Amino acid sequence: YQSHEDEVKKIFYAAEGINRIIPYHLIRRTDGMLLVENTEISYLPHINKFLEKENNADIQNFIGFGNPKIGKRMQDIFLKRSLLNLDELPRLDETTEEILEISENFSKTKIFLGAKASKNSFFEFTEDYKNSVVYFATHTIPSGNKINEELGLVLTPSENDDGILTISEISRMNFNNSIIGLSACRTSDSAYSEAAPFSGLAQSFLMGGAKSIYLTLWEIESLSASIFSKEVFKKLAEDNVDLSGAIAATSRKFIRGDFGEKYKDPYYWAPYISF
């Protein structure tokens, strides 16, 4: 590989066991550059996924859920999108702009914000999740939480439900040929503590037929997450690239300092992967 570093433009990783959680895009080349600076990285659940051709040209539908009506806004600017129970969760007002701006890249949109970002809304439009970008800008809640034992995404609770969209509920939906955007903390986590990496949210969407998923490897800072995600999905829609290409191009802009010196730190741009 060392003698062909500049020739390799895309690498597919289908690792097993603990190797699945290694952020390969942060590996340094022999010339000191990070791998992602010259190469797209796509993480695969299994090698058979390599045979599926990615084509985004026919996806013009966007369904977005964000800024669920929960908790009180923390005054700490260093917001994260993952906590243990809803009483601790900050609001994510910045995700409203995030979703609205991303939606402008698509011709047909359905957007659910605040009180409308509920499980009732999610289950009402089941047919529309096929051939779409389905996007969540919210909190994750881990398995073994105080509300629901199951890992899930936080939506607006109601009198009839706790607002947690669980992995078992997700896996029963039809996301055939769709791209899933999970702008939340640690969306690559396992279903439970002893389970394999990516067996949680990632696996549940794949079981529903999703063709690729925008995931995070660790806790994300909310303001930079909005910037990164808006740029990724703009490139996905406009530049005729697949999800891994959009993530790589956006990562390079962060590395160059296009969004400020602070965000050159890998903490802010490196958690995002295509799976």
Long-range contacts (C-beta under 8 A, 24 or more apart in sequence): 2-30, 5-29, 5-30, 5-31, 5-38, 6-38, 8-38, 8-39, 9-38, 9-39, 9-40, 10-39, 10-40, 10-41, 10-42, 10-244, 10-245, 11-35, 11-39, 11-40, 11-41, 11-42, 12-42, 12-44, 12-50, 13-41, 13-42, 13-43, 13-44, 14-44, 14-45, 14-46, 14-47, 14-49, 14-50, 15-43, 17-196, 18-197, 20-196, 20-197, 20-198, 21-188, 21-197, 21-217, 23-217, 23-270, 23-273, 25-248, 25-251, 25-270, 25-273, 26-266, 26-270, 34-255, 36-248, 36-251, 36-252, 36-255, 36-270, 37-252, 37-255, 39-248, 40-244, 40-245, 40-247, 40-248, 41-244, 41-248, 41-273, 41-274, 42-242, 42-243, 42-244, 42-274, 42-275, 43-273, 43-274, 43-275, 44-275, 45-198, 45-202, 45-203, 45-206, 45-275, 52-211, 54-211, 54-212, 54-242, 54-243, 56-179, 56-236, 56-237, 56-240, 56-241, 56-242, 56-243, 57-240, 58-131, 59-106, 59-131, 59-132, 59-133, 59-177, 59-178, 59-179, 60-106, 60-107, 60-108, 61-106, 61-107, 61-108, 61-109, 61-128, 61-131, 61-132, 61-133, 62-102, 62-103, 62-105, 62-106, 62-108, 62-109, 62-110, 62-132, 62-133, 62-135, 63-109, 63-110, 63-111, 63-112, 63-125, 63-128, 63-129, 63-132, 63-133, 63-134, 63-135, 64-99, 64-102, 64-103, 64-109, 64-110, 64-111, 64-112, 64-113, 64-135, 64-136, 64-137, 65-99, 65-112, 65-113, 65-117, 65-121, 65-122, 65-135, 65-136, 65-137, 65-138, 65-153, 65-155, 66-92, 66-95, 66-96, 66-98, 66-99, 66-112, 66-113, 66-117, 66-135, 66-136, 66-137, 66-138, 66-183, 67-91, 67-92, 67-93, 67-95, 67-96, 67-99, 67-113, 67-114, 67-117, 67-137, 67-138, 68-92, 68-114, 68-117, 68-118, 68-138, 68-139, 68-154, 68-155, 68-156, 68-163, 69-114, 69-115, 69-117, 69-156, 70-139, 70-154, 70-156, 70-157, 70-163, 77-223, 78-221, 79-221, 79-222, 79-223, 80-185, 80-219, 80-220, 80-221, 80-222, 81-138, 81-139, 81-140, 81-183, 81-184, 81-185, 81-219, 81-220, 81-222, 81-225, 82-139, 82-140, 82-141, 82-142, 82-184, 82-185, 82-186, 82-219, 83-139, 83-141, 84-141, 84-142, 84-145, 84-146, 85-141, 85-145, 85-146, 85-147, 86-141, 86-147, 86-154, 86-157, 86-162, 86-163, 89-139, 89-154, 92-137, 92-138, 92-139, 92-222, 94-222, 94-223, 94-226, 95-137, 95-138, 95-183, 95-222, 95-226, 97-226, 98-137, 98-183, 98-225, 98-226, 98-229, 98-230, 99-135, 99-137, 101-230, 102-135, 102-181, 102-229, 102-230, 102-233, 102-234, 105-233, 105-234, 105-236, 105-237, 105-238, 106-133, 106-237, 114-156, 115-156, 116-156, 117-155, 117-156, 118-155, 118-156, 118-157, 118-158, 118-161, 118-163, 119-155, 119-158, 119-161, 119-163, 119-165, 119-169, 120-158, 120-160, 120-161, 121-155, 122-155, 122-165, 126-173, 126-174, 127-174, 129-173, 129-174, 129-175, 129-178, 129-208, 130-174, 130-175, 130-176, 130-177, 130-178, 130-209, 131-176, 131-177, 131-178, 132-175, 132-178, 132-179, 133-178, 133-179, 133-180, 133-181, 133-233, 133-236, 134-175, 134-178, 134-179, 134-180, 134-181, 134-210, 135-180, 135-181, 135-183, 135-233, 136-180, 136-181, 136-182, 136-183, 136-184, 137-183, 137-184, 137-225, 137-226, 137-229, 138-183, 138-184, 139-184, 139-185, 140-184, 140-185, 140-186, 140-187, 140-189, 140-201, 142-186, 142-189, 143-191, 143-192, 143-193, 143-200, 144-192, 144-193, 151-189, 151-191, 151-192, 151-200, 151-201, 152-201, 153-182, 153-184, 153-201, 167-191, 167-200, 167-201, 167-203, 167-204, 168-204, 170-201, 170-204, 170-205, 170-208, 171-203, 171-204, 171-205, 171-207, 171-208, 172-208, 173-208, 174-208, 174-209, 175-205, 175-208, 175-209, 175-210, 176-208, 176-209, 176-210, 177-209, 177-211, 178-209, 178-210, 178-211, 179-210, 179-211, 179-212, 179-213, 179-214, 179-236, 179-243, 180-205, 180-210, 180-212, 180-213, 180-214, 181-214, 181-229, 181-233, 182-213, 182-214, 182-215, 182-216, 183-214, 183-216, 183-220, 183-225, 183-226, 183-229, 184-216, 184-220, 185-216, 185-218, 185-219, 185-220, 186-216, 186-217, 186-218, 186-219, 187-213, 187-215, 187-216, 188-215, 188-216, 188-217, 188-273, 188-275, 198-275, 202-275, 212-242, 212-243, 212-274, 212-275, 213-274, 213-275, 214-243, 214-247, 214-272, 214-273, 214-274, 214-275, 215-272, 215-273, 215-274, 215-275, 216-271, 216-272, 216-273, 217-270, 217-271, 217-272, 217-273, 218-271, 219-271, 220-271, 221-267, 221-268, 224-259, 224-263, 224-268, 224-269, 227-259, 227-263, 228-254, 228-268, 228-269, 228-272, 229-272, 232-272, 242-274, 243-274, 244-274, 247-272, 247-273, 247-274
